Amino acid sequence: MKGNGSISGKDMIFRADQIDLKSLDMQLEKHLSRVWSRNIEKQRPAEEWEIDLAKLDLMNVIAPGTYGTVYRATYDNQDVAALKIML
């Protein structure tokens, strides 16, 4: 088999007993911490029309349709109708 890059097949073999899992775990934790902090910075403020889905409780189907289904629901302890769109 012919290689396509500068890494040979020999360079890709590792012995499991020689891998420092603790060090890899620490590197992964550091990387994820940086990525998550960047994602928090990029979050935009909520739009006026956006809702908190944790406060929405779908109950029963009112009417199925071609593009979605209308549900009886409650949002923040108020009765509402919610449309679940089929994509």
MDAnalysis code that builds the backbone (N, CA, C; Angstrom):
import MDAnalysis as mda
import numpy as np

u = mda.Universe.empty(261, n_residues=87, atom_resindex=np.repeat(np.arange(87), 3), trajectory=True)
u.add_TopologyAttr("name", ["N", "CA", "C"] * 87)
u.add_TopologyAttr("resid", np.arange(1, 88))
u.add_TopologyAttr("resname", ["MET", "LYS", "GLY", "ASN", "GLY", "SER", "ILE", "SER", "GLY", "LYS", "ASP", "MET", "ILE", "PHE", "ARG", "ALA", "ASP", "GLN", "ILE", "ASP", "LEU", "LYS", "SER", "LEU", "ASP", "MET", "GLN", "LEU", "GLU", "LYS", "HIS", "LEU", "SER", "ARG", "VAL", "TRP", "SER", "ARG", "ASN", "ILE", "GLU", "LYS", "GLN", "ARG", "PRO", "ALA", "GLU", "GLU", "TRP", "GLU", "ILE", "ASP", "LEU", "ALA", "LYS", "LEU", "ASP", "LEU", "MET", "ASN", "VAL", "ILE", "ALA", "PRO", "GLY", "THR", "TYR", "GLY", "THR", "VAL", "TYR", "ARG", "ALA", "THR", "TYR", "ASP", "ASN", "GLN", "ASP", "VAL", "ALA", "ALA", "LEU", "LYS", "ILE", "MET", "LEU"])
u.atoms.positions = np.array([
    [0.845, -1.173, 0.000],
    [0.000, 0.000, 0.000],
    [0.891, 1.236, 0.000],
    [0.591, 2.168, -0.848],
    [1.400, 3.365, -0.999],
    [0.841, 4.482, -0.116],
    [1.685, 5.158, 0.639],
    [1.250, 6.240, 1.512],
    [1.006, 7.518, 0.746],
    [0.132, 8.361, 1.271],
    [-0.206, 9.616, 0.610],
    [0.409, 10.825, 1.287],
    [1.075, 10.651, 2.387],
    [1.598, 11.806, 3.101],
    [2.981, 11.525, 3.638],
    [3.425, 12.385, 4.549],
    [4.753, 12.233, 5.110],
    [4.768, 11.264, 6.288],
    [3.594, 10.808, 6.742],
    [3.535, 9.869, 7.863],
    [3.493, 8.459, 7.308],
    [4.410, 7.645, 7.738],
    [4.430, 6.264, 7.262],
    [3.574, 5.402, 8.170],
    [3.269, 4.200, 7.729],
    [2.498, 3.254, 8.514],
    [3.178, 2.929, 9.824],
    [4.509, 2.938, 9.826],
    [5.281, 2.623, 11.024],
    [5.035, 3.678, 12.114],
    [4.874, 4.936, 11.712],
    [4.658, 6.018, 12.666],
    [3.268, 5.972, 13.300],
    [2.358, 5.206, 12.743],
    [0.978, 5.183, 13.228],
    [0.723, 4.067, 14.236],
    [1.716, 3.296, 14.606],
    [1.543, 2.189, 15.546],
    [1.966, 2.643, 16.938],
    [1.073, 2.434, 17.913],
    [1.359, 2.797, 19.290],
    [1.125, 1.594, 20.188],
    [1.925, 1.503, 21.224],
    [1.688, 0.471, 22.237],
    [0.792, 1.069, 23.302],
    [-0.271, 0.362, 23.638],
    [-1.253, 0.872, 24.588],
    [-0.644, 1.130, 25.963],
    [0.338, 0.325, 26.364],
    [0.926, 0.505, 27.690],
    [1.882, 1.695, 27.747],
    [2.152, 2.333, 26.607],
    [3.045, 3.484, 26.589],
    [2.315, 4.806, 26.361],
    [0.993, 4.769, 26.308],
    [0.219, 5.987, 26.123],
    [-0.080, 6.575, 27.497],
    [0.229, 7.851, 27.661],
    [-0.015, 8.552, 28.925],
    [-1.434, 9.115, 28.900],
    [-2.390, 8.309, 29.372],
    [-3.792, 8.701, 29.316],
    [-4.090, 9.903, 30.206],
    [-3.404, 10.019, 31.324],
    [-3.642, 11.143, 32.226],
    [-3.272, 12.459, 31.534],
    [-2.149, 12.464, 30.840],
    [-1.717, 13.652, 30.121],
    [-2.695, 13.986, 28.987],
    [-3.143, 12.980, 28.245],
    [-4.109, 13.194, 27.166],
    [-5.423, 13.738, 27.722],
    [-5.853, 13.217, 28.864],
    [-7.077, 13.672, 29.494],
    [-6.967, 15.143, 29.908],
    [-5.819, 15.531, 30.443],
    [-5.598, 16.921, 30.850],
    [-5.591, 17.840, 29.634],
    [-4.963, 17.394, 28.532],
    [-4.935, 18.192, 27.310],
    [-6.341, 18.364, 26.742],
    [-7.126, 17.291, 26.764],
    [-8.496, 17.354, 26.268],
    [-9.331, 18.300, 27.125],
    [-9.199, 18.213, 28.438],
    [-9.929, 19.086, 29.348],
    [-9.594, 20.557, 29.087],
    [-8.308, 20.848, 28.881],
    [-7.871, 22.222, 28.605],
    [-8.457, 22.715, 27.278],
    [-8.418, 21.849, 26.267],
    [-8.950, 22.209, 24.953],
    [-10.455, 22.477, 25.032],
    [-11.202, 21.578, 25.681],
    [-12.650, 21.755, 25.786],
    [-13.004, 23.004, 26.573],
    [-12.220, 23.312, 27.586],
    [-12.449, 24.519, 28.373],
    [-12.319, 25.765, 27.500],
    [-11.300, 25.789, 26.634],
    [-11.114, 26.925, 25.727],
    [-12.265, 27.022, 24.725],
    [-12.677, 25.879, 24.174],
    [-13.752, 25.866, 23.183],
    [-15.061, 26.329, 23.818],
    [-15.378, 25.829, 24.996],
    [-16.630, 26.205, 25.657],
    [-16.635, 27.677, 26.015],
    [-15.506, 28.210, 26.464],
    [-15.474, 29.633, 26.822],
    [-15.647, 30.496, 25.573],
    [-15.124, 30.060, 24.430],
    [-15.336, 30.796, 23.178],
    [-16.796, 30.765, 22.772],
    [-17.456, 29.606, 22.957],
    [-18.861, 29.485, 22.584],
    [-19.734, 30.391, 23.447],
    [-19.406, 30.542, 24.707],
    [-20.175, 31.411, 25.592],
    [-20.045, 32.854, 25.131],
    [-18.849, 33.258, 24.715],
    [-18.626, 34.622, 24.241],
    [-19.412, 34.907, 22.971],
    [-19.611, 33.893, 22.123],
    [-20.276, 34.081, 20.837],
    [-21.795, 34.087, 20.955],
    [-22.338, 33.724, 22.131],
    [-23.787, 33.682, 22.269],
    [-24.361, 35.081, 22.102],
    [-25.423, 35.154, 21.356],
    [-26.061, 36.437, 21.099],
    [-27.224, 36.603, 22.066],
    [-27.656, 37.821, 22.268],
    [-28.835, 38.029, 23.112],
    [-30.073, 37.437, 22.442],
    [-31.014, 36.989, 23.251],
    [-32.228, 36.384, 22.722],
    [-33.071, 37.437, 22.007],
    [-33.701, 37.012, 20.924],
    [-34.616, 37.889, 20.197],
    [-35.926, 38.014, 20.981],
    [-36.678, 39.038, 20.696],
    [-37.938, 39.299, 21.393],
    [-38.930, 38.146, 21.242],
    [-38.911, 37.470, 20.091],
    [-39.871, 36.414, 19.803],
    [-39.425, 35.033, 20.291],
    [-38.192, 34.897, 20.763],
    [-37.697, 33.599, 21.217],
    [-38.243, 33.266, 22.601],
    [-38.471, 31.961, 22.843],
    [-38.987, 31.515, 24.138],
    [-38.022, 30.527, 24.775],
    [-38.202, 30.327, 26.062],
    [-37.424, 29.336, 26.806],
    [-38.159, 28.003, 26.697],
    [-37.597, 27.062, 25.924],
    [-38.280, 25.787, 25.688],
    [-38.464, 24.969, 26.954],
    [-37.694, 25.236, 27.989],
    [-37.855, 24.521, 29.258],
    [-39.197, 24.863, 29.902],
    [-39.781, 26.019, 29.554],
    [-41.060, 26.431, 30.124],
    [-42.254, 25.954, 29.298],
    [-42.001, 25.331, 28.146],
    [-43.065, 24.867, 27.259],
    [-43.383, 23.412, 27.549],
    [-44.676, 23.132, 27.777],
    [-45.115, 21.762, 28.056],
    [-46.187, 21.389, 27.034],
    [-45.816, 20.554, 26.045],
    [-46.771, 20.085, 25.037],
    [-47.665, 19.037, 25.678],
    [-48.985, 19.165, 25.443],
    [-49.903, 18.209, 26.057],
    [-50.502, 17.274, 25.008],
    [-51.572, 17.693, 24.335],
    [-52.184, 16.784, 23.371],
    [-52.323, 17.473, 22.019],
    [-52.497, 16.640, 20.988],
    [-52.609, 17.131, 19.608],
    [-53.985, 17.759, 19.408],
    [-53.981, 18.963, 18.861],
    [-55.238, 19.621, 18.482],
    [-55.556, 19.280, 17.035],
    [-54.554, 19.425, 16.146],
    [-54.793, 19.154, 14.730],
    [-53.488, 18.841, 14.015],
    [-53.435, 17.688, 13.312],
    [-52.273, 17.410, 12.467],
    [-52.453, 18.114, 11.120],
    [-51.346, 18.486, 10.511],
    [-51.424, 19.160, 9.215],
    [-50.311, 18.706, 8.292],
    [-50.296, 19.273, 7.103],
    [-49.303, 18.910, 6.099],
    [-47.899, 19.328, 6.516],
    [-47.766, 20.503, 7.119],
    [-46.449, 21.044, 7.450],
    [-46.086, 20.920, 8.921],
    [-47.026, 20.472, 9.735],
    [-46.732, 20.354, 11.153],
    [-47.959, 19.952, 11.939],
    [-47.813, 19.932, 13.244],
    [-48.881, 19.530, 14.139],
    [-49.091, 20.613, 15.190],
    [-50.366, 20.958, 15.437],
    [-50.695, 21.944, 16.461],
    [-50.997, 21.191, 17.756],
    [-50.370, 21.630, 18.835],
    [-50.541, 21.010, 20.148],
    [-51.186, 21.987, 21.119],
    [-51.981, 21.449, 22.027],
    [-52.381, 22.217, 23.209],
    [-51.180, 22.167, 24.125],
    [-50.829, 23.323, 24.688],
    [-49.620, 23.379, 25.507],
    [-49.790, 24.438, 26.587],
    [-48.832, 24.449, 27.498],
    [-48.750, 25.540, 28.465],
    [-47.357, 26.118, 28.368],
    [-47.295, 27.435, 28.496],
    [-46.010, 28.118, 28.531],
    [-46.032, 29.075, 29.707],
    [-45.163, 28.842, 30.626],
    [-45.076, 29.685, 31.823],
    [-46.449, 29.780, 32.502],
    [-47.097, 28.601, 32.631],
    [-48.416, 28.452, 33.279],
    [-49.557, 29.161, 32.555],
    [-49.397, 29.425, 31.258],
    [-50.475, 29.987, 30.440],
    [-50.819, 28.991, 29.350],
    [-52.123, 28.842, 29.049],
    [-52.540, 27.973, 27.952],
    [-52.148, 28.608, 26.623],
    [-51.524, 27.812, 25.765],
    [-51.102, 28.282, 24.448],
    [-51.300, 27.172, 23.424],
    [-51.237, 27.539, 22.155],
    [-51.187, 26.564, 21.073],
    [-49.757, 26.604, 20.531],
    [-49.188, 25.431, 20.306],
    [-47.817, 25.359, 19.811],
    [-47.802, 24.559, 18.516],
    [-47.093, 25.062, 17.533],
    [-46.962, 24.377, 16.255],
    [-45.603, 23.696, 16.187],
    [-45.619, 22.398, 16.004],
    [-44.377, 21.633, 15.821],
    [-44.242, 21.390, 14.327],
    [-43.262, 22.039, 13.712],
    [-43.098, 21.994, 12.259],
    [-42.334, 20.743, 11.849],
    [-42.825, 20.094, 10.801],
    [-42.166, 18.921, 10.236],
    [-41.206, 19.380, 9.153],
    [-39.947, 19.044, 9.298],
    [-38.962, 19.442, 8.287],
    [-38.645, 18.317, 7.361],
])
